[in-house]
């Protein structure tokens, strides 16, 4: 194989050339990471991060709102997007399926459960909830939280498309509680004063290692470019500034 052909193959594998589009999958309704402002524009920590990352990659950012986590994961698998930037928790199981490049967040040792107005004394653990025949627990479909709850034998789990849908489920008595990403708890409590929070301990294998940018495992060169760009954004203080801007610190 000639040197020219080898170089072509190497660059083709990256799926992203300078000046080309960097297609990022995301979903609104996940403030402060991703939401829509009054003008219908995408705003949030992850949106600003995606813009900064596209600049580092010398590419044009293209956002695709795919509506739900299962749709995001399918699009990544099918090569319809280059990456997912949507506050995706890094877990051991997800790392087996795709590249996950850390960019923000702390290791989470507990799983927050939201209840409406009060936490029943008999429902202070996942095991107790599983034994309660009338207790339905909500989680966003495809989320890290859903993965944890699916491992609890006998637990009555209800999937929802959005975090807000889950909150409405507990508000109107259609579910006992809902699991939620820790970063979203302050906003939920501020918006709904009736919410009570229970922190449930996580096993070592179920703990989140922070938030990661998801890239198809077949795009190893693109993943390395993103990893280097994220390191640059951490080193120059960009990520820290964005965390302060969106009150994540």
N, C-alpha and C positions, 0 to 999 in steps of 0.2 A: 504494500500500500504506500502511495506517495505521501510526502510530507503535507502537501496541500489537501489531499483527501482526509488525512488524519485530523488536520486542523478543522476542516469543515465538520467532521463527525463530532469533534469535541464541542464546538460551539452550537451545533444543532441540538445536542443533548441538553443544553441549558435552557432551551425553549424561550430565551429572552435575550434579544440583542439591544444594544444601546439605541435609544430613541423609539423603541417599540413599546407597545402597551403592556403594562403590568396589571393583570386582571385579578382583582381581589374580591373574594366572596365575603359577604357580610349580611346582617339582618338588622333592621331598625327596631326600636322599642327596647333597647338594652342600655339605657343611660346609666352612668356617664360615658360608657364606651361607644355606643352608637345610638343615635336618635335623629329625628327630623325636627328642624326648627320651624318657625311660623312661615317661613318662605318655602318650605318643602325641601330644604337642603340638608344633606347628611352632615351631622356634627358629632363631636365626641372625641375622647382620647384616642380610640382606635382609628378614627378617620384622620386625625392629625398625624398619628404615627404612620399610617399608610402613605400619606402625602410625603412625609419626610423620607420614608424608605424608598419611594419611587424616585425621588430626587437623587438619592444616593446611588440608585441603580441606573440612573440616567435614562429613565423610562417615563412614559405617560401613564398616570394612574387611571384605571377604569374600574369603577365600583359596580358590583352586581349584587342586588338585594335578592336573595333566594328564599326568603320567607321563613325558613326553619332550619334547625341543625341537620336533620336527615338530608335535606336538599343540598346543604352546603357540602356535606361529606360525600354525597354522590357526585356532585359536580367536580370536586377535587379528584375523585377516583377516575372519572371519565375524561379528565384533562380539559374541562370547560373553563376552569379558572386556574390561575397560577398558585394562589395561596388563599388561605382563610385567615382573616384577622378579625377576631370576634370574641376576645377574652376567653379563649378555649383553655380550660384547665389541662395542665400536663399530667398525665397519669401513665402508669406502667403499661396498661392495656392499649392506650392510644399510641404510645411510642412504638408498639409492635406494628401498627397499621400504617403509620405515616411519620414523616419527619416533623418534630415539634421543636421549634427554636424559641427558647425562653426570651421574653422581652420585658415582662413586668409582673409584679405581684410576689407575695410571700408564700411559703409553704403553709398549707392549711391543715391543721390537726383536728378540726371539728367540722361538722356539717350543721349549718343553721336550719332550724325548722320554724316556720312562721305559723302561729295560731291566731285566731281572731278573739280578742278580748281577754281570754284566759287560757292557761295551759292546764288541762285536766290532770289531776294528781296521778291517775292511772296511766297516763300517756307520756312518761318522762324518758322513754328510750325507744329505739326502733323495735326491739324485741317485744316490748309492751304493746306498741301499736299493732304489731303483727297478730297478737293474741286477742285484740279487740275487734270483734266481727264487724262492728259498725264504723271502724276508723278507716277512712280512705285518705291516702297520702298522695299529693300531686307532685309532679316533676316535669320539667320541660323535656320533650321528646329528644333523645339523643344526647342529653346533657351528662356531665360528670355526675351530677346529683342522681339522675335516673340510674346510672350504672351502679352506684352504691346501693340504692334502694332495691334494685333487682336481685341483689345477693341475699336479702333478708327473707328467709323462708316464711311463707304465709302472709306476707305484707300485701295489703290491698292497694296496688299502685295505679294511679290514673295519669295518663300522659296528657300534656297540654302543649299548645304551640308556642305560647308566650308566657313570660313571667306574670304579666298583668292578668292573663286568663286564670292563672293559678290563684292569685290573690282574690279574684272575684269568686272563685270556687269556695274558698274558706269564708269569705264575707257572707255569702248567701247560704252557708251551711251544707254545701254539696260535697265538701271534703273537710276532714278534721284539721289537716295542716298541709303545708307545702314546703319542700326543700328548695333552697335558693342559694345562688352564689354569694359568698360572704361580702364581696364588694358591692352588692346591690342592697344589702340589708339597711344601711343608713338612709338611703333614699326612700325605701319602702316604709320604714318607720316614720320618717318625716312626713310622707304623704298620707299615711294612714295611721293615726294615733292609736287605733284600736289593736294594732298588731303587737303580739308578744313573741319574743324570740327564745327558743330553746337551743342550746349548743350541744350537739351529740358527738361524742368522741369518735374518731375514725381509726380504723386499723392502719398499720404501717403501709400495707399494699393499696389502701384506698385513699391515701392522702394525696392532695394536689401539690405539685411542685411549682406552682405559679402559672402564669398564662403564657401560651406559646403560639407562634405563627405556624400554621400547618402547611406542609408542602408534600406533594406526592413523592413516595420513596423512589420512584423512577427518575425524579428530577434532582439528583444528588448535587450537580453543579450549581443549579439555581439555589438549592438550599444553602450551599456554602457561601454563595454571594450574599444571600439574605443574612446569614449568620454574621458575616464580616461587617455588613452594613449596620446591623443592629448593635454590634460591638462599638462601631464608630459613633453611633447615636447615643450610646451610653457614656462613652468616653468624653464626648464634647458637651455633655449635660443636657442634650435635647430631651431625652426621655424624662429626666427628673423635672425639667421645666414643664413638660406636658402633664406630669402627675400633679404638680402644684396647680396648674391651670384648671384641671378638672377635679381638683380636691380629692385625689387619690392618695395624698400624703398630708 
